[in-house]
């Protein structure tokens, strides 16, 4: 049961200078790559409703309608909306307006499935049940996830956070994770943190995979 964490701990290479333990940059980079892959796997196992009917439909909207000129502004508005306006029914209005004028937006609503699913999603009872099941599994690992999310807000830029939320760019996800780990390394007990976090995310992946298989069979 404890074999994984023990092996990880033994593989950690510590260089001591003047009695201070310093973790090599390459080792932090490797930790970031591993955690980024685990995080991407976890997010990829979310219920389909969150991707096709819920708030994350905004990811598809940005990819389809936001040009290079206004893409960054739209991403910044998206991140701000999620962090500061998550209870508002109109939290994504500013994102939409960054990419399409109000006049064109009104004309597009009727013919664009992406906008219809974002503005007026059809959420079934089964969808709600799947979301609740997913949330219950995530909450078992709230402590580990909360540390990463808290540091994400202070360490990563808007484009990197967008990459995380939309699972759109593994390079951005890894870069963001690397920044998080470097910030956490300034605190104490980095080695203990990284071992516990890797194990927790690995266990979370396994639970979500089993839940995904179970949901697919039942549906």
Backbone as a chain_set.jsonl record, in Angstrom:
{"seq": "XXXXXXXXXXXXXXXXXXXXXXXXXXXXXXXXXXXXXXXXXXXXXXXXXXXXXXXXXXXXXXXXXXXXXXXXXXXXXXXXXXXXXXXXXXXXXXXXXXXXXXXXXXXXXXXXXXXXXXXXXXXXXXXXXXXXXXXXXXXXXXXXXXXXXXXXXXXXXXXXXXXXXXXXXXXXXXXXXXXXXXXXXXXXXXXXXXXXXXXXXXXXXXXXXXXXXXXXXXX", "coords": {"N": [[0.825, -1.209, 0.0], [1.988, 1.221, 0.765], [4.08, 1.34, -0.905], [4.449, 2.884, -3.258], [4.704, 5.716, -2.393], [7.012, 5.37, -0.762], [8.992, 4.574, -2.581], [9.047, 6.842, -4.213], [9.969, 8.707, -2.358], [12.524, 7.732, -1.79], [13.752, 8.147, -4.206], [14.13, 10.81, -4.4], [16.414, 13.37, -4.968], [18.674, 15.053, -3.061], [20.568, 17.937, -2.677], [22.942, 19.198, -0.566], [23.918, 22.285, 0.724], [25.957, 24.089, 2.735], [24.552, 23.062, 4.893], [21.902, 23.41, 4.174], [19.097, 22.055, 2.596], [18.607, 21.688, -0.807], [16.449, 21.447, -3.493], [17.008, 20.064, -6.654], [16.561, 21.876, -9.729], [15.792, 20.392, -11.965], [14.494, 18.25, -10.788], [12.222, 19.41, -9.643], [11.022, 20.198, -11.998], [10.434, 17.684, -13.097], [8.622, 16.756, -11.183], [6.584, 18.585, -11.661], [5.772, 17.914, -14.265], [4.739, 15.346, -13.832], [2.645, 15.839, -11.956], [1.076, 17.577, -13.47], [0.167, 15.909, -15.517], [-1.362, 14.104, -14.027], [-3.303, 15.867, -13.021], [-4.512, 16.721, -15.399], [-5.594, 14.314, -16.266], [-7.474, 13.832, -14.239], [-9.265, 15.966, -14.619], [-10.149, 15.374, -17.155], [-11.818, 13.286, -16.707], [-14.172, 14.278, -15.823], [-17.793, 14.615, -15.595], [-19.688, 14.426, -18.645], [-21.613, 16.392, -18.898], [-20.591, 18.695, -17.706], [-18.821, 19.571, -19.552], [-20.24, 19.819, -21.957], [-22.673, 21.073, -21.463], [-22.517, 22.766, -19.319], [-20.849, 25.516, -17.55], [-18.266, 25.308, -18.676], [-18.583, 25.229, -21.359], [-17.935, 27.611, -22.331], [-15.297, 27.468, -23.005], [-15.281, 26.228, -25.527], [-16.599, 28.206, -26.928], [-14.783, 30.377, -26.86], [-12.657, 29.257, -28.308], [-13.842, 29.02, -30.819], [-14.961, 31.525, -31.559], [-13.36, 33.666, -30.762], [-10.91, 35.803, -31.884], [-7.356, 36.223, -32.544], [-6.826, 38.808, -31.687], [-8.71, 39.46, -29.699], [-8.744, 37.294, -28.048], [-7.082, 36.982, -25.755], [-8.137, 38.927, -24.038], [-10.689, 37.877, -23.707], [-10.106, 35.464, -22.409], [-8.998, 36.427, -20.016], [-11.254, 37.687, -18.972], [-12.87, 35.466, -18.654], [-11.528, 33.965, -16.654], [-11.64, 35.804, -14.556], [-14.41, 35.933, -14.243], [-15.032, 33.368, -13.35], [-13.675, 33.286, -10.912], [-14.579, 35.574, -9.497], [-17.305, 36.007, -10.024], [-18.856, 33.751, -9.721], [-21.373, 33.081, -8.762], [-23.175, 34.479, -10.199], [-25.779, 34.687, -12.626], [-25.249, 35.802, -15.015], [-22.562, 35.633, -15.488], [-20.84, 35.184, -17.611], [-21.274, 37.044, -19.528], [-19.607, 39.23, -20.113], [-17.449, 37.939, -21.235], [-18.49, 36.875, -23.603], [-19.136, 39.239, -24.927], [-16.648, 40.239, -25.477], [-15.836, 39.001, -27.738], [-17.872, 38.95, -29.617], [-20.071, 41.341, -30.959], [-22.867, 42.955, -29.311], [-25.117, 43.059, -30.94], [-24.612, 41.177, -33.001], [-24.321, 39.008, -31.342], [-26.914, 38.569, -30.317], [-28.166, 37.776, -32.659], [-26.788, 35.481, -33.173], [-27.33, 33.732, -31.105], [-29.651, 32.164, -31.546], [-28.932, 30.417, -33.54], [-26.658, 29.12, -32.824], [-25.465, 26.313, -31.351], [-23.559, 26.098, -29.309], [-23.752, 28.51, -27.857], [-26.394, 28.333, -27.017], [-26.304, 26.139, -25.286], [-24.697, 27.205, -23.341], [-26.006, 29.5, -22.384], [-28.689, 28.711, -21.955], [-28.763, 25.972, -20.72], [-29.756, 22.523, -20.962], [-30.327, 20.657, -18.382], [-30.489, 17.476, -17.184], [-32.029, 15.203, -14.778], [-30.377, 13.019, -14.492], [-27.968, 14.126, -15.299], [-27.524, 15.922, -13.174], [-27.239, 14.106, -11.086], [-24.887, 12.781, -11.878], [-23.045, 14.865, -11.683], [-23.104, 15.383, -8.927], [-22.098, 12.963, -7.935], [-19.496, 13.061, -8.947], [-18.545, 15.348, -7.634], [-18.6, 14.451, -4.993], [-16.543, 12.571, -4.916], [-14.341, 14.223, -5.502], [-14.348, 15.855, -3.216], [-13.323, 14.255, -1.239], [-10.68, 14.598, -1.456], [-10.193, 17.184, -0.868], [-8.414, 18.793, 0.663], [-5.82, 18.466, -0.496], [-6.331, 19.287, -3.151], [-7.214, 21.884, -2.74], [-4.956, 23.263, -1.859], [-3.376, 23.291, -4.187], [-5.069, 24.709, -5.958], [-5.314, 27.169, -4.647], [-2.693, 28.146, -4.774], [-2.475, 28.244, -7.515], [-3.973, 30.469, -8.276], [-2.362, 32.553, -7.453], [0.08, 32.085, -8.632], [-0.068, 31.492, -11.397], [-0.644, 32.753, -14.744], [-3.454, 34.225, -16.566], [-3.836, 32.898, -19.023], [-2.621, 30.435, -18.591], [-4.218, 29.418, -16.52], [-6.602, 29.224, -17.915], [-5.815, 27.243, -19.73], [-5.646, 25.111, -17.955], [-8.339, 24.876, -16.976], [-9.748, 24.4, -19.324], [-8.464, 22.263, -20.365], [-6.838, 22.504, -22.603], [-4.225, 22.833, -23.405], [-1.4, 21.186, -22.867], [1.18, 22.021, -22.399], [0.883, 24.572, -21.247], [-0.476, 23.817, -18.928], [1.492, 22.324, -17.628], [3.477, 24.282, -17.287], [2.158, 26.052, -15.568], [1.792, 24.348, -13.351], [4.454, 23.949, -12.663], [5.169, 26.515, -11.786], [3.518, 26.674, -9.55], [4.63, 24.679, -7.895], [7.179, 25.718, -7.453], [6.56, 27.948, -5.969], [5.403, 26.744, -3.745], [7.621, 25.38, -2.832], [9.053, 27.26, -1.502], [7.936, 27.223, 0.925], [7.903, 25.21, 3.953], [8.642, 21.642, 4.254], [8.459, 20.517, 1.625], [9.077, 18.054, 0.382], [7.511, 16.204, 1.787], [5.019, 17.225, 1.116], [4.94, 16.872, -1.735], [5.05, 14.113, -2.074], [2.724, 13.22, -0.712], [0.807, 14.577, -2.226], [1.099, 13.586, -4.855], [0.392, 10.92, -4.393], [-2.236, 11.247, -3.502], [-3.503, 12.407, -5.769], [-3.131, 10.36, -7.583], [-4.673, 8.318, -6.409], [-7.141, 9.616, -6.531], [-7.504, 9.787, -9.299], [-7.851, 7.06, -9.885], [-10.227, 6.481, -8.501], [-12.035, 8.177, -9.836], [-11.905, 7.139, -12.395], [-13.033, 4.599, -12.042], [-15.583, 5.444, -11.284], [-16.378, 6.695, -13.639], [-16.49, 4.535, -15.414], [-18.492, 3.024, -14.174], [-20.657, 4.814, -14.378], [-20.956, 4.952, -17.147], [-21.752, 2.346, -17.729], [-24.184, 2.188, -16.338], [-25.674, 4.13, -17.615]], "CA": [[0.0, 0.0, 0.0], [2.829, 2.397, 0.885], [5.253, 1.141, -1.732], [4.628, 4.016, -4.164], [5.308, 6.865, -1.722], [8.355, 5.055, -0.273], [9.889, 4.609, -3.737], [9.188, 8.243, -4.598], [10.789, 9.387, -1.358], [13.906, 7.269, -1.933], [14.302, 8.635, -5.468], [14.375, 12.255, -4.314], [17.841, 13.679, -4.895], [18.853, 16.283, -2.3], [21.917, 18.484, -2.64], [23.073, 20.031, 0.634], [24.932, 23.329, 0.683], [26.001, 24.783, 4.027], [23.545, 22.528, 5.797], [20.556, 23.689, 3.687], [18.707, 21.133, 1.536], [18.096, 22.375, -1.99], [15.935, 20.495, -4.465], [17.448, 20.44, -7.994], [15.53, 22.409, -10.612], [15.31, 19.317, -12.832], [13.582, 17.418, -10.02], [10.966, 20.153, -9.572], [10.444, 20.096, -13.344], [9.86, 16.341, -13.229], [7.426, 16.738, -10.333], [5.555, 19.378, -12.342], [5.271, 17.123, -15.397], [3.929, 14.248, -13.303], [1.414, 16.381, -11.378], [0.267, 18.139, -14.557], [-0.492, 14.791, -16.19], [-2.393, 13.61, -13.115], [-4.377, 16.864, -12.98], [-5.213, 16.676, -16.686], [-6.383, 13.076, -16.275], [-8.609, 14.032, -13.329], [-10.222, 16.885, -15.238], [-10.705, 14.718, -18.341], [-12.801, 12.304, -16.245], [-15.376, 14.964, -15.342], [-19.003, 14.238, -16.337], [-19.842, 15.089, -19.941], [-22.481, 17.559, -18.757], [-19.785, 19.87, -17.367], [-18.117, 20.0, -20.761], [-21.134, 20.076, -23.088], [-23.866, 21.834, -21.093], [-22.261, 23.662, -18.204], [-20.042, 26.721, -17.752], [-17.056, 25.093, -19.466], [-18.888, 25.425, -22.779], [-17.268, 28.869, -22.69], [-14.023, 27.094, -23.633], [-15.561, 26.019, -26.945], [-16.957, 29.504, -27.502], [-13.551, 31.148, -27.058], [-11.902, 28.638, -29.396], [-14.519, 29.188, -32.106], [-15.356, 32.885, -31.915], [-12.426, 34.713, -30.34], [-9.738, 35.915, -32.74], [-6.112, 36.479, -31.818], [-6.844, 40.146, -31.106], [-9.521, 39.557, -28.478], [-8.707, 36.025, -27.317], [-6.494, 37.167, -24.432], [-9.111, 39.66, -23.226], [-11.776, 36.947, -23.386], [-9.586, 34.521, -21.415], [-8.896, 37.16, -18.75], [-12.623, 37.875, -18.479], [-13.359, 34.153, -18.243], [-10.917, 33.632, -15.364], [-12.21, 36.733, -13.58], [-15.808, 35.553, -14.025], [-15.065, 32.14, -12.554], [-13.174, 33.572, -9.565], [-15.279, 36.656, -8.799], [-18.731, 36.11, -10.31], [-19.322, 32.388, -9.936], [-22.775, 32.931, -8.377], [-24.008, 35.301, -11.075], [-26.342, 34.019, -13.796], [-24.73, 36.463, -16.211], [-21.13, 35.765, -15.241], [-20.033, 35.083, -18.825], [-21.706, 38.057, -20.498], [-18.458, 40.036, -20.534], [-16.611, 37.101, -22.097], [-19.141, 36.822, -24.907], [-19.066, 40.553, -25.564], [-15.276, 40.497, -25.912], [-15.597, 38.347, -29.022], [-18.977, 39.224, -30.546], [-20.84, 42.525, -30.579], [-24.172, 42.612, -28.751], [-26.069, 42.844, -32.04], [-24.297, 39.879, -33.61], [-24.551, 37.99, -30.317], [-28.35, 38.282, -30.294], [-28.492, 37.049, -33.885], [-26.098, 34.192, -33.153], [-27.871, 32.876, -30.045], [-30.658, 31.24, -32.043], [-28.381, 29.457, -34.497], [-25.393, 28.565, -32.328], [-25.67, 25.341, -30.261], [-22.642, 26.376, -28.206], [-24.327, 29.578, -27.045], [-27.631, 27.844, -26.406], [-25.941, 25.277, -24.162], [-24.082, 28.039, -22.314], [-26.979, 30.444, -21.829], [-29.89, 27.989, -21.502], [-28.451, 24.54, -20.77], [-30.787, 21.56, -20.579], [-29.706, 19.762, -17.414], [-31.414, 16.421, -16.77], [-31.816, 14.661, -13.437], [-29.201, 12.158, -14.569], [-26.821, 15.036, -15.32], [-27.329, 16.411, -11.807], [-26.736, 12.981, -10.292], [-23.493, 12.554, -12.271], [-22.249, 15.959, -11.123], [-23.023, 15.162, -7.476], [-21.187, 11.839, -7.721], [-18.15, 13.567, -9.24], [-18.187, 16.263, -6.553], [-18.36, 13.673, -3.776], [-15.199, 11.992, -5.005], [-13.378, 15.322, -5.381], [-14.323, 16.387, -1.856], [-12.483, 13.39, -0.409], [-9.298, 15.07, -1.612], [-10.321, 18.644, -0.845], [-7.226, 19.438, 1.242], [-4.739, 18.489, -1.49], [-6.751, 20.092, -4.299], [-7.341, 23.284, -2.335], [-3.607, 23.842, -1.831], [-2.971, 23.54, -5.572], [-5.916, 25.756, -6.535], [-4.963, 28.441, -4.0], [-1.425, 28.604, -5.344], [-2.692, 28.522, -8.934], [-4.481, 31.832, -8.421], [-1.293, 33.521, -7.204], [1.293, 31.749, -9.382], [-0.264, 31.306, -12.836], [-1.335, 33.826, -15.455], [-4.802, 33.87, -17.02], [-3.78, 31.929, -20.121], [-2.295, 29.136, -18.001], [-5.415, 28.957, -15.816], [-7.521, 28.822, -18.991], [-5.332, 25.951, -20.207], [-6.03, 24.128, -16.945], [-9.79, 24.701, -16.928], [-10.259, 23.901, -20.604], [-7.632, 21.123, -20.787], [-6.586, 22.803, -24.01], [-2.816, 22.958, -23.736], [-0.632, 20.501, -21.83], [2.366, 22.827, -22.096], [0.464, 25.6, -20.293], [-0.798, 23.143, -17.667], [2.766, 21.972, -16.999], [4.127, 25.531, -16.871], [1.428, 26.516, -14.387], [2.122, 23.44, -12.249], [5.839, 24.236, -12.29], [5.142, 27.752, -10.989], [2.897, 26.342, -8.262], [5.586, 23.923, -7.083], [8.27, 26.614, -7.045], [6.035, 28.789, -4.889], [5.237, 25.883, -2.573], [8.936, 24.989, -2.332], [9.509, 28.297, -0.578], [7.429, 26.841, 2.241], [8.587, 24.046, 4.517], [8.095, 20.295, 4.038], [8.119, 20.288, 0.221], [9.157, 16.627, 0.064], [6.31, 15.574, 2.341], [3.891, 17.7, 0.314], [4.914, 16.316, -3.09], [4.739, 12.686, -1.97], [1.307, 13.099, -0.366], [-0.021, 15.093, -3.321], [1.14, 12.611, -5.953], [-0.392, 9.749, -4.003], [-3.648, 11.637, -3.448], [-4.011, 12.582, -7.132], [-3.171, 9.022, -8.187], [-5.86, 7.662, -5.853], [-8.303, 10.315, -7.069], [-7.643, 9.322, -10.68], [-8.382, 5.699, -9.883], [-11.635, 6.536, -8.085], [-12.83, 8.806, -10.892], [-11.962, 6.203, -13.519], [-14.042, 3.596, -11.681], [-16.882, 6.12, -11.335], [-16.684, 6.918, -15.049], [-16.878, 3.235, -15.98], [-19.785, 2.685, -13.58], [-21.661, 5.709, -14.962], [-21.158, 4.553, -18.542], [-22.509, 1.093, -17.728], [-25.542, 2.452, -15.861], [-26.388, 4.96, -18.587]], "C": [[0.86, 1.261, 0.0], [4.052, 2.331, -0.025], [5.529, 2.34, -2.627], [5.278, 5.203, -3.502], [6.727, 6.607, -1.241], [9.363, 5.133, -1.412], [10.132, 6.047, -4.171], [10.125, 8.976, -3.647], [12.256, 9.02, -1.524], [14.567, 7.823, -3.186], [14.614, 10.123, -5.435], [15.867, 12.509, -4.12], [18.02, 15.035, -4.23], [20.326, 16.691, -2.321], [22.01, 19.419, -1.447], [24.22, 21.014, 0.474], [24.855, 24.1, 1.994], [24.872, 24.338, 4.947], [22.119, 22.773, 5.356], [20.243, 22.749, 2.536], [18.078, 21.904, 0.392], [17.665, 21.34, -3.017], [16.366, 20.941, -5.857], [16.284, 20.907, -8.851], [14.935, 21.304, -11.47], [14.309, 18.427, -12.108], [12.225, 18.096, -9.866], [10.259, 20.086, -10.922], [9.773, 18.74, -13.541], [8.596, 16.193, -12.389], [6.273, 17.453, -11.03], [4.942, 18.6, -13.499], [4.337, 16.025, -14.91], [2.601, 14.752, -12.735], [0.493, 16.947, -12.457], [-0.491, 17.037, -15.287], [-1.614, 14.221, -15.33], [-3.588, 14.565, -13.085], [-5.193, 16.841, -14.268], [-6.092, 15.436, -16.777], [-7.64, 13.219, -15.417], [-9.684, 14.88, -13.998], [-10.871, 16.251, -16.464], [-11.792, 13.712, -17.974], [-14.057, 12.959, -15.679], [-16.58, 14.526, -16.166], [-19.145, 15.049, -17.623], [-20.667, 16.365, -19.835], [-21.683, 18.821, -18.442], [-19.076, 20.434, -18.589], [-19.067, 20.458, -21.858], [-22.349, 20.932, -22.76], [-23.602, 22.894, -20.027], [-21.381, 24.839, -18.565], [-18.825, 26.529, -18.653], [-17.315, 25.101, -20.968], [-18.219, 26.706, -23.271], [-15.918, 28.593, -23.345], [-14.207, 26.923, -25.139], [-15.874, 27.343, -27.64], [-15.702, 30.323, -27.809], [-12.755, 30.591, -28.229], [-12.519, 28.939, -30.764], [-14.677, 30.645, -32.524], [-14.336, 33.971, -31.581], [-11.169, 34.698, -31.212], [-8.508, 36.197, -31.889], [-6.144, 37.812, -31.083], [-7.607, 40.188, -29.781], [-9.514, 38.283, -27.64], [-8.175, 36.22, -25.889], [-7.456, 37.903, -23.505], [-10.253, 38.743, -22.793], [-11.342, 35.958, -22.307], [-9.492, 35.191, -20.046], [-10.274, 37.359, -18.128], [-13.201, 36.563, -17.974], [-12.831, 33.792, -16.86], [-11.496, 34.516, -14.266], [-13.645, 36.35, -13.238], [-15.911, 34.336, -13.12], [-14.68, 32.426, -11.106], [-14.089, 34.526, -8.805], [-16.793, 36.668, -8.973], [-19.381, 34.742, -10.458], [-20.776, 32.17, -9.548], [-23.721, 33.687, -9.314], [-24.51, 34.506, -12.276], [-25.755, 34.575, -15.089], [-23.207, 36.587, -16.156], [-20.287, 35.724, -16.515], [-20.407, 36.112, -19.882], [-20.518, 38.858, -21.021], [-17.535, 39.25, -21.454], [-17.181, 37.079, -23.508], [-18.983, 38.138, -25.653], [-17.657, 40.925, -26.01], [-15.053, 40.004, -27.339], [-16.663, 38.647, -30.07], [-19.727, 40.452, -30.052], [-22.216, 42.096, -30.092], [-25.191, 42.307, -29.844], [-25.866, 41.477, -32.675], [-24.58, 38.75, -32.63], [-26.018, 37.589, -30.27], [-28.762, 37.472, -31.512], [-27.923, 35.635, -33.857], [-26.721, 33.213, -32.171], [-28.799, 31.792, -30.587], [-30.072, 30.135, -32.917], [-27.118, 28.752, -34.008], [-25.644, 27.621, -31.154], [-24.782, 25.618, -29.056], [-23.234, 27.424, -27.273], [-25.597, 29.12, -26.337], [-27.33, 26.976, -25.191], [-25.319, 26.072, -23.024], [-25.119, 28.895, -21.601], [-28.202, 29.733, -21.249], [-29.652, 26.482, -21.566], [-29.629, 23.675, -20.322], [-30.14, 20.506, -19.686], [-30.736, 18.745, -16.928], [-31.125, 15.99, -15.335], [-30.587, 13.753, -13.405], [-27.921, 12.992, -14.588], [-26.493, 15.515, -13.906], [-26.741, 15.323, -10.916], [-25.257, 12.733, -10.595], [-22.568, 13.624, -11.695], [-22.043, 15.762, -9.626], [-22.039, 14.039, -7.157], [-19.732, 12.268, -7.918], [-17.662, 14.467, -8.107], [-17.855, 15.504, -5.268], [-16.966, 13.06, -3.771], [-14.147, 13.084, -4.831], [-13.235, 15.794, -3.938], [-13.511, 15.519, -0.9], [-11.035, 13.881, -0.401], [-9.247, 16.597, -1.591], [-9.037, 19.323, -0.372], [-6.111, 19.565, 0.213], [-5.092, 19.388, -2.677], [-6.788, 21.575, -3.95], [-5.984, 23.979, -2.289], [-3.169, 24.208, -3.247], [-3.754, 24.695, -6.185], [-5.567, 27.124, -5.95], [-3.679, 29.008, -4.582], [-1.562, 28.916, -6.832], [-3.1, 29.98, -9.138], [-3.388, 32.875, -8.234], [-0.066, 33.295, -8.083], [1.12, 31.823, -10.897], [-0.971, 32.499, -13.469], [-2.662, 33.313, -16.016], [-4.785, 32.805, -18.11], [-3.483, 30.528, -19.601], [-3.495, 28.562, -17.245], [-6.467, 28.492, -16.82], [-7.118, 27.458, -19.542], [-5.709, 24.827, -19.263], [-7.525, 23.827, -17.022], [-10.33, 24.045, -18.188], [-9.494, 22.685, -21.111], [-7.205, 21.279, -22.242], [-5.116, 22.78, -24.394], [-1.972, 22.367, -22.613], [0.62, 21.281, -21.449], [2.034, 23.896, -21.067], [0.151, 24.996, -18.928], [0.488, 22.815, -16.908], [3.492, 23.211, -16.493], [3.487, 26.081, -15.604], [1.78, 25.662, -13.172], [3.537, 23.689, -11.743], [5.908, 25.484, -11.411], [4.566, 27.494, -9.598], [3.905, 25.658, -7.346], [6.742, 24.798, -6.617], [7.82, 27.539, -5.914], [5.891, 27.978, -3.606], [6.589, 25.513, -1.977], [9.51, 26.027, -1.373], [8.988, 28.053, 0.835], [8.214, 25.632, 2.747], [7.919, 22.745, 4.071], [7.668, 20.044, 2.595], [8.083, 18.797, -0.101], [7.921, 15.888, 0.565], [5.087, 15.954, 1.511], [3.82, 16.978, -1.029], [4.567, 14.834, -3.074], [3.253, 12.48, -1.687], [0.412, 13.517, -1.53], [-0.049, 14.13, -4.497], [0.287, 11.392, -5.627], [-1.882, 10.06, -4.008], [-4.232, 11.765, -4.853], [-4.064, 11.253, -7.882], [-4.406, 8.266, -7.715], [-7.138, 8.288, -6.411], [-8.562, 9.898, -8.513], [-8.295, 7.951, -10.741], [-9.861, 5.683, -9.512], [-12.518, 7.119, -9.181], [-12.951, 7.9, -12.112], [-13.012, 5.13, -13.258], [-15.446, 4.196, -11.746], [-17.321, 6.331, -12.779], [-17.161, 5.631, -15.717], [-18.259, 2.831, -15.477], [-20.905, 3.514, -14.203], [-21.988, 5.308, -16.392], [-21.999, 3.284, -18.633], [-23.973, 1.345, -17.359], [-26.36, 3.271, -16.852], [-26.611, 4.229, -19.905]], "O": [[0.531, 2.246, -0.662], [4.952, 3.166, 0.073], [6.673, 2.776, -2.758], [6.308, 5.677, -3.982], [7.568, 7.504, -1.295], [10.453, 5.682, -1.249], [11.263, 6.436, -4.462], [10.968, 9.765, -4.074], [13.132, 9.878, -1.415], [15.789, 7.959, -3.239], [15.28, 10.643, -6.33], [16.499, 11.941, -3.229], [17.576, 16.053, -4.761], [21.211, 15.89, -2.019], [21.216, 20.353, -1.34], [25.342, 20.636, 0.136], [23.826, 24.688, 2.325], [24.307, 25.144, 5.688], [21.191, 22.394, 6.071], [21.028, 22.646, 1.594], [17.139, 22.675, 0.588], [18.442, 20.452, -3.37], [16.118, 22.09, -6.224], [15.165, 20.409, -8.726], [13.724, 21.269, -11.689], [13.381, 17.903, -12.725], [11.19, 17.435, -9.947], [9.039, 19.936, -10.981], [8.674, 18.659, -14.089], [7.619, 15.583, -12.824], [5.132, 16.993, -10.997], [3.726, 18.624, -13.691], [3.278, 15.794, -15.492], [1.551, 14.166, -12.997], [-0.727, 16.812, -12.369], [-1.658, 17.211, -15.636], [-2.687, 13.894, -15.836], [-4.739, 14.131, -13.12], [-6.42, 16.931, -14.233], [-7.204, 15.496, -17.302], [-8.725, 12.79, -15.807], [-10.869, 14.549, -13.947], [-12.021, 16.555, -16.78], [-12.595, 13.327, -18.823], [-14.914, 12.276, -15.118], [-16.421, 14.109, -17.313], [-18.765, 16.219, -17.675], [-20.451, 17.311, -20.592], [-22.064, 19.91, -18.872], [-18.771, 21.625, -18.651], [-18.748, 21.379, -22.61], [-22.993, 21.463, -23.664], [-24.396, 23.821, -19.864], [-21.184, 25.134, -19.744], [-18.393, 27.469, -19.32], [-16.38, 24.994, -21.762], [-17.968, 26.872, -24.465], [-15.446, 29.394, -24.152], [-13.399, 27.408, -25.93], [-15.473, 27.573, -28.781], [-15.578, 30.893, -28.893], [-12.236, 31.349, -29.049], [-11.8, 29.094, -31.751], [-14.544, 30.971, -33.703], [-14.45, 35.092, -32.078], [-10.454, 33.698, -31.266], [-8.603, 36.387, -30.677], [-5.573, 37.949, -30.002], [-7.193, 40.876, -28.848], [-10.209, 38.206, -26.627], [-8.742, 35.691, -24.933], [-7.582, 37.556, -22.331], [-10.726, 38.819, -21.659], [-12.112, 35.648, -21.398], [-9.862, 34.596, -19.034], [-10.446, 37.22, -16.917], [-13.936, 36.542, -16.987], [-13.593, 33.363, -15.993], [-11.806, 34.038, -13.175], [-14.053, 36.432, -12.079], [-16.765, 34.276, -12.236], [-15.281, 31.879, -10.18], [-14.353, 34.326, -7.619], [-17.5, 37.27, -8.165], [-20.335, 34.579, -11.219], [-21.37, 31.173, -9.958], [-24.939, 33.538, -9.218], [-23.756, 33.739, -12.875], [-25.761, 33.909, -16.124], [-22.633, 37.527, -16.707], [-19.142, 36.178, -16.51], [-19.91, 36.058, -21.007], [-20.424, 39.134, -22.217], [-16.911, 39.82, -22.349], [-16.452, 37.244, -24.486], [-18.727, 38.155, -26.857], [-17.485, 41.826, -26.831], [-14.197, 40.517, -28.059], [-16.39, 38.604, -31.27], [-19.987, 40.585, -28.856], [-22.682, 41.004, -30.417], [-26.024, 41.412, -29.697], [-26.816, 40.717, -32.864], [-25.022, 37.671, -33.023], [-26.334, 36.402, -30.192], [-29.609, 36.584, -31.414], [-28.494, 34.71, -34.436], [-26.653, 32.001, -32.373], [-28.746, 30.644, -30.147], [-30.643, 29.05, -33.024], [-26.575, 27.89, -34.698], [-26.001, 28.077, -30.068], [-25.193, 25.404, -27.916], [-23.224, 27.258, -26.054], [-25.839, 29.485, -25.187], [-28.022, 27.067, -24.177], [-25.4, 25.662, -21.866], [-25.115, 29.005, -20.375], [-28.694, 30.104, -20.183], [-30.27, 25.79, -22.376], [-30.391, 24.045, -19.429], [-29.489, 19.58, -20.171], [-31.743, 19.119, -16.327], [-30.107, 16.366, -14.754], [-29.851, 13.722, -12.419], [-26.919, 12.621, -13.977], [-25.333, 15.514, -13.494], [-25.859, 15.583, -10.098], [-24.465, 12.501, -9.681], [-21.45, 13.329, -11.272], [-20.939, 15.951, -9.115], [-21.243, 14.149, -6.225], [-18.851, 11.884, -7.149], [-16.515, 14.365, -7.672], [-16.933, 15.878, -4.543], [-16.292, 13.037, -2.741], [-13.174, 12.899, -4.101], [-12.13, 16.097, -3.487], [-13.06, 16.0, 0.139], [-10.274, 13.616, 0.53], [-8.38, 17.215, -2.209], [-8.62, 20.326, -0.952], [-5.521, 20.634, 0.06], [-4.255, 20.157, -3.151], [-6.433, 22.421, -4.772], [-5.875, 25.154, -2.64], [-2.654, 25.301, -3.48], [-3.181, 25.557, -6.851], [-5.529, 28.12, -6.672], [-3.586, 30.205, -4.852], [-0.839, 29.765, -7.353], [-2.628, 30.641, -10.063], [-3.474, 33.967, -8.795], [0.742, 34.206, -8.265], [2.059, 32.18, -11.608], [-1.783, 33.169, -12.831], [-2.956, 32.12, -15.949], [-5.629, 31.908, -18.116], [-4.027, 29.546, -20.106], [-3.761, 27.362, -17.318], [-7.141, 27.486, -16.599], [-7.975, 26.611, -19.794], [-6.05, 23.727, -19.697], [-7.928, 22.668, -17.12], [-11.254, 23.234, -18.13], [-9.825, 22.134, -22.161], [-7.209, 20.318, -23.012], [-4.787, 22.715, -25.579], [-1.839, 22.962, -21.544], [1.072, 21.211, -20.306], [2.795, 24.113, -20.124], [0.469, 25.584, -17.895], [0.564, 23.005, -15.694], [4.058, 23.2, -15.4], [4.178, 26.52, -14.685], [2.036, 26.191, -12.091], [3.789, 23.647, -10.538], [6.624, 25.504, -10.41], [5.057, 28.021, -8.6], [4.024, 26.005, -6.171], [7.231, 24.633, -5.5], [8.598, 27.868, -5.019], [6.214, 28.456, -2.519], [6.708, 25.347, -0.762], [10.352, 25.709, -0.533], [9.512, 28.593, 1.81], [9.079, 25.102, 2.049], [6.79, 22.744, 3.579], [6.63, 19.426, 2.358], [7.167, 18.328, -0.778], [7.356, 15.052, -0.14], [4.228, 15.117, 1.235], [2.748, 16.517, -1.422], [3.866, 14.351, -3.963], [2.598, 11.667, -2.34], [-0.615, 12.89, -1.789], [-1.109, 13.885, -5.073], [-0.449, 10.893, -6.478], [-2.693, 9.251, -4.458], [-5.337, 11.285, -5.107], [-4.941, 11.045, -8.721], [-5.105, 7.647, -8.517], [-8.098, 7.584, -6.723], [-9.709, 9.68, -8.903], [-9.186, 7.714, -11.556], [-10.655, 4.968, -10.123], [-13.616, 6.621, -9.432], [-13.981, 7.895, -12.786], [-13.791, 4.79, -14.148], [-16.385, 3.545, -12.204], [-18.496, 6.166, -13.106], [-18.119, 5.64, -16.49], [-19.095, 2.356, -16.246], [-21.972, 2.988, -14.52], [-23.149, 5.321, -16.802], [-22.856, 3.162, -19.509], [-24.884, 0.796, -17.978], [-27.581, 3.133, -16.926], [-27.199, 4.789, -20.83]]}, "num_chains": 1, "name": "protein.A"}
